[in-house]
């Protein structure tokens, strides 16, 4: 049973008001994963453009010399647990939002759950670790 648009609205708008995915499905979850994976993939590809050469003024006995690329990729990989927590939180938010608002479009639901889930995981990490958010 769909929503009826007010008289005079074009048919396309009336169809937009209906649920695009009435049975819920997995599409909102896939779109939410895409909201995380696609930017992460873009950043990873960008990291590969960093210099792979160790700086000439590096003193190996002191800090261990890594190239800018190695340092950036190491930092990227060390953030994986927080990334995973944010993704899991966002997927949970997507399931809850789909249950509450069945008329949300899939892309809007995915974007909203990504933003809210990322924020919730940031607050959760701050509470658990005691580190300030800023």
DSSP file (Angstrom, degrees, kcal/mol; ACC not computed):
  #  RESIDUE AA STRUCTURE BP1 BP2  ACC     N-H-->O    O-->H-N    N-H-->O    O-->H-N    TCO  KAPPA ALPHA  PHI   PSI    X-CA   Y-CA   Z-CA
    1    1 A X              0   0    0      0, 0.0     2,-0.1     0, 0.0     0, 0.0   0.000 360.0 360.0 360.0 113.2    0.0    0.0    0.0
    2    2 A X        -     0   0    0      1,-0.1     2,-0.3    16,-0.1    16,-0.1  -0.345 360.0 -95.9 -92.2 169.7    1.8    3.1   -1.3
    3    3 A X        -     0   0    0     11,-0.2     2,-0.5    -2,-0.1    14,-0.1  -0.652  36.0-133.8 -82.4 137.9    1.6    6.7   -0.3
    4    4 A X        -     0   0    0     -2,-0.3     2,-0.1    13,-0.1     3,-0.1  -0.829  16.0-135.6 -98.5 128.9   -0.7    8.9   -2.4
    5    5 A X        -     0   0    0     -2,-0.5     3,-0.1     1,-0.1     9,-0.1  -0.469  33.2 -91.5 -78.7 152.7    0.6   12.2   -3.7
    6    6 A X    >   -     0   0    0      1,-0.1     3,-1.7    -2,-0.1    -1,-0.1  -0.218  57.6 -81.0 -59.3 154.5   -1.5   15.3   -3.5
    7    7 A X  T 3  S+     0   0    0      1,-0.2    -1,-0.1    -3,-0.1     3,-0.1  -0.271 116.2  30.8 -58.8 140.4   -3.6   16.1   -6.5
    8    8 A X  T 3  S+     0   0    0      1,-0.3     2,-0.3    -3,-0.1    -1,-0.2   0.266  85.3 124.9  95.1 -10.9   -1.7   17.8   -9.3
    9    9 A X    <   -     0   0    0     -3,-1.7    -1,-0.3     1,-0.1    -4,-0.1  -0.596  68.7-104.8 -79.6 142.1    1.7   16.3   -8.6
   10   10 A X    >>  -     0   0    0     -2,-0.3     4,-1.6     1,-0.1     3,-0.5  -0.246  27.3-113.3 -62.6 156.3    3.3   14.5  -11.5
   11   11 A X  H 3> S+     0   0    0      1,-0.2     4,-2.2     2,-0.2     5,-0.2   0.838 113.3  61.4 -60.7 -36.0    3.2   10.7  -11.5
   12   12 A X  H 3> S+     0   0    0      1,-0.2     4,-1.8     2,-0.2    -1,-0.2   0.882 103.9  49.1 -62.0 -38.6    7.0   10.5  -11.1
   13   13 A X  H <> S+     0   0    0     -3,-0.5     4,-1.5     2,-0.2    -1,-0.2   0.898 108.5  53.4 -67.7 -39.5    6.9   12.3   -7.7
   14   14 A X  H  X S+     0   0    0     -4,-1.6     4,-0.6     1,-0.2     3,-0.2   0.906 109.8  48.0 -61.4 -40.4    4.1   10.0   -6.5
   15   15 A X  H >< S+     0   0    0     -4,-2.2     3,-0.7     1,-0.2    -1,-0.2   0.838 106.7  57.3 -69.7 -31.4    6.3    7.0   -7.4
   16   16 A X  H 3< S+     0   0    0     -4,-1.8    -1,-0.2     1,-0.2    -2,-0.2   0.808 100.0  59.2 -66.7 -29.4    9.3    8.6   -5.6
   17   17 A X  H 3< S+     0   0    0     -4,-1.5    -1,-0.2    -3,-0.2    -2,-0.2   0.703  91.7  86.7 -73.5 -18.7    7.2    8.8   -2.4
   18   18 A X  S << S-     0   0    0     -3,-0.7     2,-0.3    -4,-0.6   -16,-0.1  -0.448  98.7 -89.1 -78.7 156.2    6.7    5.1   -2.4
   19   19 A X        -     0   0    0      1,-0.2     3,-0.5    -2,-0.1    -1,-0.1  -0.482  30.1-154.5 -66.3 125.6    9.3    2.8   -0.8
   20   20 A X  S    S+     0   0    0     -2,-0.3     2,-0.2     1,-0.3    -1,-0.2   0.699  92.2  28.1 -74.6 -18.7   11.9    1.9   -3.4
   21   21 A X  S >  S+     0   0    0     81,-0.3     3,-1.9    83,-0.2    -1,-0.3  -0.626  71.6 176.7-141.9  75.8   12.8   -1.3   -1.6
   22   22 A X  T 3  S+     0   0    0     -3,-0.5    -1,-0.1     1,-0.3    -2,-0.1   0.755  77.3  52.7 -62.1 -28.5    9.6   -2.5    0.3
   23   23 A X  T 3  S-     0   0    0      1,-0.1     2,-2.0     0, 0.0    -1,-0.3   0.366 103.7-126.0 -90.4   8.4   11.0   -5.7    1.6
   24   24 A X    <>  +     0   0    0     -3,-1.9     4,-0.5    78,-0.1     3,-0.2  -0.489  45.2 177.0  84.6 -70.6   14.1   -4.1    3.2
   25   25 A X  T  4  -     0   0    0     -2,-2.0     4,-0.2     1,-0.2     3,-0.1   0.019  46.4 -75.5  64.9-171.2   16.6   -6.3    1.5
   26   26 A X  T  > S+     0   0    0      1,-0.1     4,-2.2     2,-0.1     3,-0.5   0.506 103.1  95.1-102.4  -8.8   20.3   -6.1    1.7
   27   27 A X  H  > S+     0   0    0      1,-0.2     4,-2.5     2,-0.2     5,-0.2   0.870  81.5  53.1 -57.4 -42.5   20.8   -3.1   -0.6
   28   28 A X  H  X S+     0   0    0     -4,-0.5     4,-1.8     1,-0.2    -1,-0.2   0.882 110.7  49.1 -60.5 -35.0   20.9   -0.5    2.2
   29   29 A X  H  > S+     0   0    0     -3,-0.5     4,-2.3     2,-0.2    -2,-0.2   0.905 110.8  49.1 -69.0 -41.2   23.6   -2.5    3.9
   30   30 A X  H  X S+     0   0    0     -4,-2.2     4,-2.2     1,-0.2    -2,-0.2   0.896 111.6  49.2 -64.6 -39.9   25.6   -2.8    0.6
   31   31 A X  H  X S+     0   0    0     -4,-2.5     4,-1.7     2,-0.2    -1,-0.2   0.866 109.6  52.3 -67.1 -35.8   25.3    0.9    0.0
   32   32 A X  H  X S+     0   0    0     -4,-1.8     4,-0.7    -5,-0.2    -2,-0.2   0.918 109.5  48.8 -65.9 -43.1   26.5    1.6    3.6
   33   33 A X  H >X S+     0   0    0     -4,-2.3     4,-3.2     1,-0.2     3,-1.0   0.900 109.1  53.9 -61.0 -40.2   29.5   -0.6    3.1
   34   34 A X  H 3X S+     0   0    0     -4,-2.2     4,-1.8     1,-0.3     5,-0.4   0.850  99.4  61.8 -63.6 -33.7   30.2    1.2   -0.2
   35   35 A X  H 3< S+     0   0    0     -4,-1.7    -1,-0.3     1,-0.2     4,-0.2   0.743 116.7  31.9 -64.1 -21.8   30.1    4.5    1.7
   36   36 A X  H <X S+     0   0    0     -3,-1.0     4,-1.7    -4,-0.7    -2,-0.2   0.833 120.0  47.3 -98.0 -46.3   33.1    3.3    3.7
   37   37 A X  H  X S+     0   0    0     -4,-3.2     4,-2.7     1,-0.2     5,-0.2   0.895 106.6  54.7 -71.0 -41.9   35.0    1.1    1.2
   38   38 A X  H  X S+     0   0    0     -4,-1.8     4,-2.2    -5,-0.2    -1,-0.2   0.935 112.0  42.3 -63.3 -47.3   35.0    3.4   -1.8
   39   39 A X  H  > S+     0   0    0     -5,-0.4     4,-2.4    -4,-0.2    -1,-0.2   0.906 115.0  51.7 -64.0 -37.9   36.6    6.4    0.1
   40   40 A X  H  X S+     0   0    0     -4,-1.7     4,-2.4     1,-0.2    -2,-0.2   0.902 110.2  48.9 -63.8 -39.8   39.1    4.0    1.8
   41   41 A X  H  X S+     0   0    0     -4,-2.7     4,-2.4     2,-0.2    -1,-0.2   0.902 110.2  51.1 -65.0 -41.2   40.1    2.5   -1.5
   42   42 A X  H  X S+     0   0    0     -4,-2.2     4,-2.0    -5,-0.2    -2,-0.2   0.907 111.4  47.7 -62.8 -41.9   40.6    6.0   -3.0
   43   43 A X  H  X S+     0   0    0     -4,-2.4     4,-2.3     2,-0.2    -2,-0.2   0.904 110.6  52.0 -65.7 -41.2   42.8    7.0    0.0
   44   44 A X  H  X S+     0   0    0     -4,-2.4     4,-1.3     2,-0.2    -2,-0.2   0.920 109.5  48.6 -62.6 -43.4   44.8    3.8   -0.3
   45   45 A X  H  < S+     0   0    0     -4,-2.4     4,-0.4     1,-0.2     3,-0.2   0.897 110.8  51.9 -62.4 -39.2   45.4    4.3   -4.0
   46   46 A X  H >< S+     0   0    0     -4,-2.0     3,-1.5     1,-0.2     4,-0.3   0.886 104.4  56.7 -63.8 -38.7   46.5    7.9   -3.2
   47   47 A X  H >< S+     0   0    0     -4,-2.3     3,-1.6     1,-0.3    -1,-0.2   0.824  97.1  63.7 -62.3 -30.6   48.9    6.6   -0.6
   48   48 A X  T 3< S+     0   0    0     -4,-1.3    -1,-0.3     1,-0.3    -2,-0.2   0.679  92.9  63.5 -68.3 -15.6   50.6    4.5   -3.3
   49   49 A X  T <  S+     0   0    0     -3,-1.5    -1,-0.3    -4,-0.4    -2,-0.2   0.580  81.5 104.6 -84.0  -8.9   51.6    7.7   -5.0
   50   50 A X  S <  S-     0   0    0     -3,-1.6     2,-0.1    -4,-0.3    17,-0.0  -0.271  89.0 -82.0 -67.2 159.6   53.8    8.7   -2.1
   51   51 A X        -     0   0    0      1,-0.1    18,-2.1     2,-0.1    19,-0.3  -0.383  30.9-160.3 -65.2 136.2   57.6    8.4   -2.4
   52   52 A X        +     0   0    0     16,-0.2     2,-0.3    17,-0.1    15,-0.2   0.345  61.5 101.2 -96.7   4.7   58.9    4.9   -1.8
   53   53 A X  S    S-     0   0    0     13,-0.1    15,-0.6     1,-0.0     2,-0.3  -0.714  75.6-120.3 -95.6 140.7   62.5    6.2   -1.2
   54   54 A X        -     0   0    0     -2,-0.3    13,-0.2    13,-0.2    -2,-0.1  -0.577  41.6 -99.3 -73.3 136.6   64.0    6.6    2.2
   55   55 A X    >   -     0   0    0     11,-0.4     3,-1.3    -2,-0.3    -1,-0.1  -0.260  25.5-128.2 -57.7 144.3   65.0   10.3    2.9
   56   56 A X  T 3  S+     0   0    0      1,-0.3    -1,-0.1    -3,-0.1    -2,-0.1   0.805 105.2  55.5 -66.6 -30.3   68.7   10.9    2.4
   57   57 A X  T 3  S+     0   0    0      2,-0.1     2,-0.3     0, 0.0    -1,-0.3   0.187  79.5 128.7 -89.5  18.1   69.2   12.5    5.9
   58   58 A X    <   -     0   0    0     -3,-1.3     2,-0.7    -4,-0.0     7,-0.1  -0.554  50.9-148.2 -79.2 135.4   67.7    9.5    7.8
   59   59 A X    >>> -     0   0    0     -2,-0.3     4,-1.1     1,-0.1     3,-1.0  -0.913   9.2-162.1-103.2 109.6   69.8    8.0   10.6
   60   60 A X  T 345S+     0   0    0     -2,-0.7     4,-0.5     1,-0.2    -1,-0.1   0.798  81.5  57.2 -68.5 -31.0   69.0    4.3   10.6
   61   61 A X  T 345S+     0   0    0      1,-0.1    -1,-0.2     2,-0.1    -2,-0.0   0.680 107.0  49.5 -74.7 -15.8   70.1    3.5   14.1
   62   62 A X  T <45S-     0   0    0     -3,-1.0    -2,-0.2     1,-0.0    -1,-0.1   0.960 130.8  -6.7 -90.8 -62.3   67.9    6.0   15.8
   63   63 A X  T  <5S-     0   0    0     -4,-1.1    -3,-0.1     0, 0.0    -2,-0.1   0.520  94.6-107.8-116.1  -9.4   64.3    5.7   14.6
   64   64 A X      < -     0   0    0     -5,-0.6     2,-0.5    -4,-0.5    -4,-0.1   0.536  36.9-108.9  77.7 124.4   64.4    3.2   11.8
   65   65 A X        +     0   0    0     -5,-0.1     2,-0.4    -7,-0.1   -11,-0.1  -0.757  40.1 171.5 -98.2 126.8   64.0    4.7    8.4
   66   66 A X        -     0   0    0     -2,-0.5   -11,-0.4   -13,-0.1     2,-0.1  -0.930  34.4-110.5-124.9 153.0   60.8    4.2    6.4
   67   67 A X     >  -     0   0    0     -2,-0.4     4,-2.5   -15,-0.2     5,-0.2  -0.388  34.6-108.0 -73.6 160.2   59.8    5.8    3.2
   68   68 A X  H  > S+     0   0    0    -15,-0.6     4,-2.4     1,-0.2     5,-0.2   0.875 122.2  53.7 -56.5 -36.0   56.8    8.2    3.4
   69   69 A X  H  > S+     0   0    0    -18,-2.1     4,-2.7     2,-0.2     5,-0.2   0.930 108.5  47.7 -64.4 -44.9   54.8    5.6    1.6
   70   70 A X  H  > S+     0   0    0    -19,-0.3     4,-2.3     1,-0.2    -2,-0.2   0.902 112.8  48.9 -64.2 -40.9   55.6    2.9    4.2
   71   71 A X  H  X S+     0   0    0     -4,-2.5     4,-2.2     2,-0.2    -1,-0.2   0.918 113.2  47.1 -63.2 -43.3   54.8    5.3    7.0
   72   72 A X  H  X S+     0   0    0     -4,-2.4     4,-2.3    -5,-0.2    -2,-0.2   0.910 113.3  46.9 -67.3 -42.1   51.5    6.3    5.5
   73   73 A X  H  X S+     0   0    0     -4,-2.7     4,-2.6     2,-0.2    -1,-0.2   0.888 111.1  52.8 -67.8 -37.6   50.4    2.7    4.7
   74   74 A X  H  X S+     0   0    0     -4,-2.3     4,-2.2    -5,-0.2    -2,-0.2   0.915 111.4  46.3 -61.6 -42.8   51.4    1.6    8.3
   75   75 A X  H  X S+     0   0    0     -4,-2.2     4,-0.9     2,-0.2    -2,-0.2   0.893 111.6  52.2 -65.2 -40.3   49.2    4.4    9.7
   76   76 A X  H >< S+     0   0    0     -4,-2.3     3,-0.6     1,-0.2    -2,-0.2   0.924 112.3  44.9 -61.0 -46.7   46.4    3.4    7.3
   77   77 A X  H >< S+     0   0    0     -4,-2.6     3,-1.7     1,-0.2     4,-0.3   0.860 106.7  59.2 -68.9 -36.0   46.6   -0.3    8.4
   78   78 A X  H 3< S+     0   0    0     -4,-2.2     3,-0.4     1,-0.3     4,-0.3   0.718 100.6  57.9 -68.4 -17.9   46.8    0.7   12.1
   79   79 A X  T <X S+     0   0    0     -4,-0.9     4,-2.3    -3,-0.6    -1,-0.3   0.441  77.6  99.4 -87.0   0.3   43.5    2.5   11.8
   80   80 A X  H <> S+     0   0    0     -3,-1.7     4,-2.9     1,-0.2     5,-0.2   0.868  76.6  53.8 -58.7 -41.6   41.7   -0.7   10.6
   81   81 A X  H  > S+     0   0    0     -3,-0.4     4,-2.2    -4,-0.3    -1,-0.2   0.923 112.1  44.4 -62.1 -40.9   40.1   -1.7   14.0
   82   82 A X  H  > S+     0   0    0     -4,-0.3     4,-2.4     2,-0.2    -1,-0.2   0.895 113.3  51.7 -67.7 -38.4   38.5    1.8   14.4
   83   83 A X  H  X S+     0   0    0     -4,-2.3     4,-2.4     2,-0.2    -2,-0.2   0.922 110.2  49.1 -61.1 -44.7   37.4    1.6   10.7
   84   84 A X  H  X S+     0   0    0     -4,-2.9     4,-2.6     2,-0.2    -2,-0.2   0.884 110.4  50.2 -63.8 -39.6   35.9   -1.8   11.4
   85   85 A X  H  X S+     0   0    0     -4,-2.2     4,-2.6     2,-0.2    -1,-0.2   0.915 111.3  48.8 -64.9 -42.5   34.1   -0.6   14.5
   86   86 A X  H  X S+     0   0    0     -4,-2.4     4,-2.3     2,-0.2    -2,-0.2   0.907 112.6  48.2 -63.9 -41.1   32.7    2.4   12.6
   87   87 A X  H  X S+     0   0    0     -4,-2.4     4,-2.3     2,-0.2    -2,-0.2   0.927 112.5  48.0 -65.0 -44.7   31.5    0.2    9.7
   88   88 A X  H  X S+     0   0    0     -4,-2.6     4,-2.0     1,-0.2    -2,-0.2   0.909 112.5  49.2 -63.2 -41.4   29.9   -2.3   12.1
   89   89 A X  H  X S+     0   0    0     -4,-2.6     4,-2.4     1,-0.2    -1,-0.2   0.906 110.8  50.5 -63.5 -41.1   28.1    0.5   14.0
   90   90 A X  H  X S+     0   0    0     -4,-2.3     4,-2.3     2,-0.2    -2,-0.2   0.874 108.4  51.6 -66.0 -37.4   26.9    2.0   10.7
   91   91 A X  H  X S+     0   0    0     -4,-2.3     4,-2.0     2,-0.2    -1,-0.2   0.896 110.2  49.4 -65.9 -38.7   25.5   -1.3    9.6
   92   92 A X  H  X S+     0   0    0     -4,-2.0     4,-2.2     2,-0.2    -2,-0.2   0.920 111.3  49.1 -64.0 -43.4   23.6   -1.6   12.9
   93   93 A X  H  X S+     0   0    0     -4,-2.4     4,-3.2     1,-0.2     5,-0.2   0.883 108.4  54.7 -62.9 -38.1   22.3    1.9   12.4
   94   94 A X  H  X S+     0   0    0     -4,-2.3     4,-2.2     2,-0.2    -1,-0.2   0.902 108.3  48.1 -62.5 -41.1   21.2    1.0    8.9
   95   95 A X  H  X S+     0   0    0     -4,-2.0     4,-1.8     2,-0.2    -1,-0.2   0.924 114.3  46.4 -65.1 -43.5   19.2   -2.0   10.1
   96   96 A X  H  X S+     0   0    0     -4,-2.2     4,-2.0     1,-0.2    -2,-0.2   0.933 113.3  48.4 -65.3 -45.7   17.6    0.2   12.8
   97   97 A X  H  X S+     0   0    0     -4,-3.2     4,-3.1     1,-0.2    -1,-0.2   0.875 109.7  52.7 -64.1 -36.1   16.8    3.0   10.4
   98   98 A X  H  < S+     0   0    0     -4,-2.2    -1,-0.2    -5,-0.2    -2,-0.2   0.877 110.4  48.7 -66.4 -35.6   15.3    0.6    7.8
   99   99 A X  H  < S+     0   0    0     -4,-1.8     3,-0.3    -5,-0.2    -2,-0.2   0.858 119.4  37.7 -70.7 -34.7   13.1   -0.8   10.5
  100  100 A X  H  < S+     0   0    0     -4,-2.0     2,-0.8     1,-0.2    -2,-0.2   0.938 124.6  34.4 -81.5 -51.0   11.9    2.6   11.6
  101  101 A X    ><  +     0   0    0     -4,-3.1     3,-1.3    -5,-0.2    -1,-0.2  -0.753  60.1 169.2-112.2  86.6   11.7    4.5    8.4
  102  102 A X  T 3  S+     0   0    0     -2,-0.8   -81,-0.3    -3,-0.3    -1,-0.1   0.601  75.1  62.0 -74.2  -9.7   10.6    2.1    5.6
  103  103 A X  T 3  S+     0   0    0    -84,-0.1    -1,-0.3    -3,-0.1   -83,-0.2   0.454  75.9 114.8 -95.6   0.7   10.0    5.0    3.2
  104  104 A X  S <  S-     0   0    0     -3,-1.3   -83,-0.2    -7,-0.2   -84,-0.2  -0.452  72.0-115.8 -68.7 140.4   13.6    6.1    3.2
  105  105 A X     >  -     0   0    0     -2,-0.1     4,-2.4     1,-0.1     5,-0.2  -0.444  25.7-115.4 -71.1 152.7   15.4    5.8   -0.1
  106  106 A X  H  > S+     0   0    0      1,-0.2     4,-2.3     2,-0.2     5,-0.2   0.894 113.0  47.3 -60.5 -44.4   18.3    3.3   -0.1
  107  107 A X  H  > S+     0   0    0      2,-0.2     4,-2.4     1,-0.2    -1,-0.2   0.898 112.8  48.9 -68.2 -38.8   21.0    5.9   -0.8
  108  108 A X  H  > S+     0   0    0      2,-0.2     4,-2.5     1,-0.2    -1,-0.2   0.904 112.3  49.0 -65.5 -40.6   19.7    8.4    1.8
  109  109 A X  H  X S+     0   0    0     -4,-2.4     4,-2.5     2,-0.2    -2,-0.2   0.901 111.6  49.3 -65.1 -41.7   19.5    5.6    4.4
  110  110 A X  H  X S+     0   0    0     -4,-2.3     4,-2.0    -5,-0.2    -2,-0.2   0.917 113.4  45.7 -65.3 -43.9   23.0    4.5    3.6
  111  111 A X  H  X S+     0   0    0     -4,-2.4     4,-2.3     2,-0.2     5,-0.2   0.931 114.4  48.1 -66.0 -44.7   24.4    8.0    3.9
  112  112 A X  H  X S+     0   0    0     -4,-2.5     4,-2.7     1,-0.2     5,-0.3   0.916 112.7  47.9 -62.1 -43.7   22.6    8.7    7.1
  113  113 A X  H  X S+     0   0    0     -4,-2.5     4,-2.4     1,-0.2     5,-0.2   0.848 110.4  53.0 -68.9 -31.8   23.6    5.5    8.7
  114  114 A X  H  X S+     0   0    0     -4,-2.0     4,-2.1    -5,-0.2    -1,-0.2   0.928 113.5  42.5 -66.5 -44.3   27.3    6.1    7.7
  115  115 A X  H  X S+     0   0    0     -4,-2.3     4,-2.1     2,-0.2    -2,-0.2   0.947 119.7  41.9 -67.7 -48.6   27.3    9.5    9.2
  116  116 A X  H  X S+     0   0    0     -4,-2.7     4,-2.7     2,-0.2     5,-0.2   0.918 116.2  49.0 -67.0 -43.4   25.5    8.5   12.4
  117  117 A X  H  X S+     0   0    0     -4,-2.4     4,-2.4    -5,-0.3    -1,-0.2   0.891 110.8  50.5 -64.2 -39.8   27.4    5.2   12.8
  118  118 A X  H  X S+     0   0    0     -4,-2.1     4,-1.8    -5,-0.2    -1,-0.2   0.908 112.7  46.9 -63.7 -41.6   30.7    7.0   12.3
  119  119 A X  H  X S+     0   0    0     -4,-2.1     4,-2.2     2,-0.2    -2,-0.2   0.917 112.0  49.7 -65.6 -43.8   29.8    9.6   14.9
  120  120 A X  H  X S+     0   0    0     -4,-2.7     4,-2.6     1,-0.2    -2,-0.2   0.905 110.8  49.4 -62.9 -41.5   28.6    7.0   17.4
  121  121 A X  H  X S+     0   0    0     -4,-2.4     4,-2.6     2,-0.2    -1,-0.2   0.867 108.6  53.8 -68.1 -34.1   31.7    4.9   17.0
  122  122 A X  H  X S+     0   0    0     -4,-1.8     4,-2.1     2,-0.2    -2,-0.2   0.933 112.1  43.9 -63.4 -45.2   33.9    8.0   17.6
  123  123 A X  H  X S+     0   0    0     -4,-2.2     4,-2.4     2,-0.2    -2,-0.2   0.911 113.4  51.8 -65.2 -42.2   32.1    8.8   20.8
  124  124 A X  H  X S+     0   0    0     -4,-2.6     4,-2.4     1,-0.2     5,-0.2   0.919 110.5  47.5 -61.4 -44.9   32.2    5.1   21.9
  125  125 A X  H  X S+     0   0    0     -4,-2.6     4,-2.7     1,-0.2     6,-0.4   0.897 111.7  51.4 -63.1 -40.2   36.0    4.9   21.2
  126  126 A X  H  X S+     0   0    0     -4,-2.1     4,-1.8    -5,-0.2    -2,-0.2   0.898 111.5  46.8 -64.7 -40.3   36.5    8.2   23.2
  127  127 A X  H  < S+     0   0    0     -4,-2.4    -2,-0.2     2,-0.2    -1,-0.2   0.914 116.4  44.0 -67.7 -43.0   34.5    6.8   26.1
  128  128 A X  H  < S+     0   0    0     -4,-2.4    -2,-0.2    -5,-0.2    -1,-0.2   0.917 122.9  34.6 -70.6 -43.6   36.3    3.5   26.2
  129  129 A X  H  < S-     0   0    0     -4,-2.7    -1,-0.2    -5,-0.2    -2,-0.2   0.724  97.6-131.1 -86.1 -21.1   39.9    4.8   25.7
  130  130 A X     <  +     0   0    0     -4,-1.8     2,-0.2    -5,-0.3    -3,-0.1   0.485  60.3 137.9  82.3   2.5   39.4    8.1   27.7
  131  131 A X        -     0   0    0     -6,-0.4    -1,-0.3    -5,-0.1    -2,-0.1  -0.572  60.1-108.7 -79.1 143.1   41.0   10.1   24.8
  132  132 A X        -     0   0    0     -2,-0.2    -1,-0.1     1,-0.1    -5,-0.0  -0.378  21.8-124.7 -68.1 153.2   39.3   13.4   23.9
  133  133 A X              0   0    0      1,-0.3    -1,-0.1    -2,-0.0    -2,-0.0   0.880 360.0 360.0 -67.4 -38.5   37.4   13.4   20.7
  134  134 A X              0   0    0      0, 0.0    -1,-0.3     0, 0.0    -2,-0.1   0.482 360.0 360.0 -72.6 360.0   39.3   16.4   19.3
